[in-house]
């Protein structure tokens, strides 16, 4: 806010004048093993706890996306009565069903429930596919929603795991107040 900062022209994710002098790339085979499930939670705070357990488990899912009931309904991944955790694992030449099974055990400890997981070379389920399709359509949908007087936007923030539930509640309360 106090004017341009010369170091910001070179540093950070939005640096504009940096010069790449060297790069390396790792090429991996396309995944041929996939497993996924969409886990429903009655309580978003328990869903947050399950997400934390998975993130700290070392399982390294390829997708671990928590949708609150509103986003789940908006994307078509749910009916708006549950939070939905979209989980997916993929690898090349290495089975991933066991990792998904372990992740599902962790979600069950926090009240999660799911339908039959999908495994094999396709490995996608309905909720995960609905969320993915909505995610890809969102930039186009956002403009249409804005023309109808609505606002649909994403913002990013950071907090510690022990504060995530409070942050979620506070943001929801502030948004509700602003909308009113």
C-alpha positions in Angstrom: 0.0 0.0 0.0 3.0 2.4 0.3 4.0 2.1 -3.3 6.1 -0.2 -5.4 8.5 -2.5 -3.7 11.5 -3.4 -5.9 12.0 -6.8 -4.2 8.4 -7.8 -5.1 9.2 -7.4 -8.8 11.6 -10.4 -8.5 10.3 -12.5 -5.6 7.2 -14.4 -4.9 4.6 -16.1 -7.0 3.7 -12.9 -8.8 7.2 -11.6 -9.5 7.3 -10.2 -13.0 11.0 -9.5 -13.7 12.6 -12.8 -12.6 14.9 -14.5 -15.1 14.9 -18.3 -15.3 18.5 -19.4 -15.9 18.1 -23.1 -15.3 15.2 -25.6 -14.9 14.8 -29.4 -14.5 11.8 -31.6 -15.2 10.8 -35.0 -14.0 8.7 -37.0 -16.4 6.6 -39.8 -15.0 4.3 -42.3 -16.7 0.6 -41.5 -16.8 -1.2 -43.1 -13.9 -2.9 -46.4 -14.7 -4.2 -47.2 -11.2 -6.9 -45.0 -9.7 -9.1 -45.3 -6.6 -11.5 -42.7 -5.3 -14.5 -42.2 -3.0 -16.6 -39.3 -1.9 -17.1 -39.3 1.9 -20.2 -37.6 3.4 -20.1 -35.9 6.8 -23.1 -34.6 8.8 -20.8 -32.1 10.6 -18.3 -29.9 8.7 -16.0 -29.8 11.8 -15.7 -33.5 11.9 -15.0 -33.4 8.1 -12.2 -30.9 8.8 -10.8 -33.3 11.5 -10.8 -36.2 9.0 -9.1 -34.0 6.4 -6.4 -33.2 8.9 -5.9 -36.9 9.7 -5.5 -37.7 6.1 -3.1 -34.8 5.4 -0.9 -35.9 8.3 -1.1 -39.6 7.6 1.6 -39.7 4.9 -0.9 -41.3 2.4 -0.4 -38.5 -0.1 -3.8 -38.5 -2.0 -3.8 -37.0 -5.5 -7.0 -35.2 -4.5 -8.3 -34.4 -1.1 -11.0 -31.7 -1.5 -13.5 -30.9 1.2 -16.7 -29.3 0.1 -19.1 -27.8 2.7 -22.8 -28.5 2.1 -23.3 -25.4 0.0 -20.4 -26.0 -2.3 -21.4 -29.7 -2.5 -24.9 -28.8 -3.7 -23.7 -26.0 -6.0 -21.2 -28.4 -7.8 -23.6 -31.3 -7.9 -21.4 -33.4 -5.7 -24.0 -33.6 -3.0 -27.6 -32.5 -2.1 -26.6 -29.8 0.4 -27.3 -31.8 3.5 -23.7 -33.1 4.0 -20.2 -31.9 3.6 -18.4 -34.1 1.0 -14.7 -35.0 1.1 -13.6 -36.0 -2.5 -10.6 -38.4 -2.1 -8.6 -39.9 -4.9 -5.3 -41.8 -5.3 -3.5 -42.6 -8.5 -0.2 -44.1 -9.5 1.5 -45.9 -12.3 2.1 -49.6 -11.9 1.4 -49.5 -8.1 -2.0 -50.5 -6.6 -3.6 -47.7 -4.7 -6.7 -49.4 -3.3 -5.0 -50.0 0.1 -4.2 -46.3 0.5 -7.8 -45.4 -0.2 -8.9 -48.0 2.3 -6.6 -46.6 4.9 -7.9 -43.1 4.2 -11.5 -44.3 4.4 -10.8 -45.8 7.8 -9.5 -42.4 9.0 -12.7 -40.8 7.7 -14.9 -43.4 9.5 -13.2 -42.5 12.8 -14.6 -39.0 12.3 -18.1 -39.9 11.3 -17.7 -40.2 7.5 -19.7 -42.5 5.3 -19.5 -43.4 1.6 -20.8 -45.6 -1.1 -18.7 -48.2 -2.8 -15.3 -46.8 -3.8 -14.2 -46.9 -7.4 -10.9 -48.6 -8.3 -9.0 -49.6 -11.4 -7.9 -47.7 -14.4 -10.9 -45.2 -14.3 -11.5 -45.0 -10.6 -13.8 -42.0 -10.6 -17.1 -41.8 -8.8 -20.2 -39.6 -9.4 -19.5 -36.9 -6.8 -15.9 -36.6 -7.7 -16.8 -36.3 -11.4 -19.5 -33.7 -10.6 -17.1 -31.6 -8.6 -14.4 -31.8 -11.3 -16.8 -30.8 -14.0 -18.1 -27.8 -11.9 -14.5 -26.8 -11.1 -13.7 -26.6 -14.8 -16.9 -24.8 -15.6 -16.7 -22.3 -12.7 -14.9 -19.4 -14.5 -17.7 -19.4 -17.1 -20.5 -20.0 -14.5 -19.2 -17.1 -12.3 -19.8 -14.6 -15.1 -23.3 -15.9 -15.7 -24.1 -15.8 -12.0 -22.8 -12.2 -11.8 -25.1 -11.1 -14.6 -28.0 -12.4 -12.5 -26.9 -10.4 -9.5 -25.1 -13.2 -7.6 -21.5 -13.5 -6.5 -19.5 -16.7 -6.7 -15.9 -16.4 -5.9 -13.0 -18.3 -4.3 -10.4 -16.9 -2.0 -7.4 -18.4 -0.3 -6.1 -18.0 3.2 -4.0 -20.0 5.6 -4.4 -21.0 9.2 -3.2 -23.7 11.6 -5.2 -26.9 11.9 -6.3 -26.1 15.5 -7.9 -22.9 14.2 -9.5 -24.1 11.0 -12.9 -24.8 12.5 -13.1 -21.3 14.1 -11.9 -19.6 10.9 -14.6 -21.5 8.9 -17.3 -20.4 11.3 -16.1 -16.8 11.4 -15.9 -16.5 7.6 -19.4 -18.0 7.2 -20.8 -15.6 9.8 -19.2 -12.5 8.2 -20.3 -13.6 4.7 -23.9 -14.1 5.9 -23.8 -10.7 7.5 -22.5 -9.0 4.4 -25.1 -10.7 2.2 -27.9 -9.5 4.5 
